[in-house]
């Protein structure tokens, strides 16, 4: 039963996630956290962090992690396949038109309309993750100073064009040092 639920849930994610991984985050959050309650928002943020550390798209990595948590290896496989299935089918259909030399004006116009919506979805996902990470999961109630420091360090370092790997490594270092400091100060 859980395998079927995973398949349907991630098929929906795959079919509605236009614009890449960050644009898919609100959809993934809605399906995994809000609707099915498979993860808490904090766990979802952890999955996102793990998805960023491992190679591959966010949606597939998230599907793999959630599937593994809920149903082991079969769950990971089912959720991952369900996530990519809609795009694979669309790719086959659209490639027949592209390689035949036909212009897909309708598709071009649809994609132009999707772009602003995708930017909005990315912004909504970013805000949700910031609130969960920096405000310890409850919006504006308790500020996590270590998370805020890590966030600000990453923001500044990315702004000055430091490479992503170094920013992630320094963010992890801030978290580790903050955890050590907390442990010895409390």
C-alpha positions in Angstrom: 0.0 0.0 0.0 2.8 2.5 0.9 4.6 1.8 -2.4 1.4 2.7 -4.3 1.0 5.9 -2.2 4.7 6.8 -2.9 4.2 6.1 -6.6 1.1 8.3 -6.9 2.5 11.1 -4.7 5.8 11.4 -6.6 4.1 10.9 -10.0 2.2 14.1 -9.0 5.4 15.8 -8.0 7.1 14.8 -11.3 4.0 15.8 -13.4 3.6 19.3 -11.8 7.2 20.3 -11.1 8.1 22.7 -13.9 11.1 24.9 -13.7 13.7 22.7 -12.0 14.3 21.6 -8.5 13.8 24.8 -6.5 10.5 25.5 -8.2 9.4 22.0 -7.3 10.1 22.5 -3.6 6.7 23.9 -2.7 5.1 21.0 -4.5 7.3 18.5 -2.8 6.6 20.2 0.6 2.8 20.2 -0.1 2.8 16.5 -1.0 5.3 15.1 1.6 4.7 17.4 4.6 1.3 18.9 4.3 -0.8 16.3 2.7 0.7 12.9 3.6 2.6 14.0 6.8 5.5 11.7 5.9 8.0 14.2 7.1 7.9 17.3 9.4 9.1 20.6 7.9 12.3 20.3 9.8 12.9 16.8 8.3 12.0 18.2 4.9 14.7 20.9 5.3 17.2 18.2 6.3 16.2 16.2 3.1 16.8 19.4 1.1 20.2 19.8 2.7 21.1 16.2 1.9 19.7 16.6 -1.6 22.1 19.5 -2.1 25.1 17.5 -0.9 24.4 14.5 -3.2 24.6 14.8 -7.0 21.4 14.9 -9.0 18.2 16.8 -9.2 16.4 17.9 -5.9 13.1 16.2 -6.8 14.7 12.8 -7.5 17.0 13.0 -4.4 14.1 13.9 -2.2 12.0 11.1 -3.7 14.8 8.7 -3.0 15.3 9.8 0.6 11.6 9.8 1.4 11.0 6.5 -0.3 13.9 4.9 1.6 12.6 6.3 4.9 9.1 5.0 4.4 9.6 1.7 2.5 13.3 0.9 2.3 15.0 0.2 -1.1 11.7 -0.7 -2.9 10.2 2.7 -1.7 13.3 4.6 -2.9 13.1 2.9 -6.4 9.4 3.4 -6.8 9.4 7.1 -5.7 12.4 7.9 -7.9 10.9 6.3 -11.0 7.5 8.0 -10.4 9.3 11.4 -10.1 10.9 11.1 -13.6 8.2 9.2 -15.4 6.2 12.3 -16.5 9.2 14.1 -17.8 10.5 11.1 -19.7 7.1 10.7 -21.4 7.0 14.4 -22.3 10.5 14.3 -23.6 9.6 11.5 -26.0 6.6 13.3 -27.2 8.3 16.7 -27.6 11.4 15.3 -29.1 9.3 13.9 -32.0 8.3 17.4 -32.8 11.7 19.0 -32.3 13.5 16.5 -34.4 10.9 16.7 -37.2 11.7 20.4 -37.7 8.3 21.7 -36.6 8.1 24.9 -34.5 6.2 24.5 -31.3 4.8 28.0 -30.9 2.2 26.9 -28.3 4.9 25.3 -26.2 7.1 28.3 -26.4 4.3 30.6 -25.3 3.4 28.3 -22.4 7.0 28.3 -21.2 7.1 32.1 -21.4 4.1 32.2 -19.1 5.6 29.6 -16.7 8.8 31.5 -16.1 7.3 34.2 -13.7 5.4 31.5 -11.8 8.5 29.4 -11.4 10.3 32.4 -9.9 7.5 32.9 -7.5 7.6 29.2 -6.5 11.4 29.4 -5.9 10.9 32.5 -3.8 8.1 30.7 -1.7 10.4 27.7 -1.2 13.3 29.9 -0.2 11.2 31.8 2.4 9.7 28.6 3.8 13.2 27.1 4.2 14.6 30.2 5.8 11.8 30.3 8.3 12.2 26.6 9.2 16.0 26.9 9.4 16.5 30.3 11.1 13.4 30.5 13.2 13.6 26.9 14.5 10.5 25.8 12.6 8.1 28.3 14.2 7.9 31.6 12.2 9.4 34.5 14.1 9.0 32.8 17.6 12.5 31.6 18.5 15.5 32.8 16.6 18.3 30.2 16.1 21.4 32.4 16.3 23.7 29.6 14.9 21.4 29.1 11.9 21.1 32.8 11.4 25.0 33.2 11.5 25.3 30.3 8.9 22.7 31.9 6.7 24.3 35.3 6.8 27.8 33.9 6.2 26.6 31.9 3.2 24.6 34.9 1.8 27.6 37.3 2.1 30.1 34.7 0.7 27.9 34.0 -2.3 27.4 37.7 -2.9 31.2 38.1 -3.1 31.2 35.3 -5.7 32.9 32.6 -3.6 32.4 29.2 -5.1 29.4 27.1 -3.9 31.5 24.3 -2.5 33.4 26.7 -0.2 30.2 28.4 0.9 28.7 25.0 1.8 31.8 23.9 3.6 32.0 27.1 5.6 28.3 26.9 6.4 28.8 23.3 7.7 31.8 24.6 9.8 29.7 27.4 11.3 27.0 24.8 12.2 29.6 22.4 13.8 31.3 25.2 15.7 28.0 26.5 16.9 27.0 23.1 18.1 30.2 22.6 19.9 29.9 26.0 21.5 26.3 25.3 22.5 27.3 22.0 24.1 30.0 23.5 26.3 28.1 26.7 27.2 24.9 25.0 28.3 
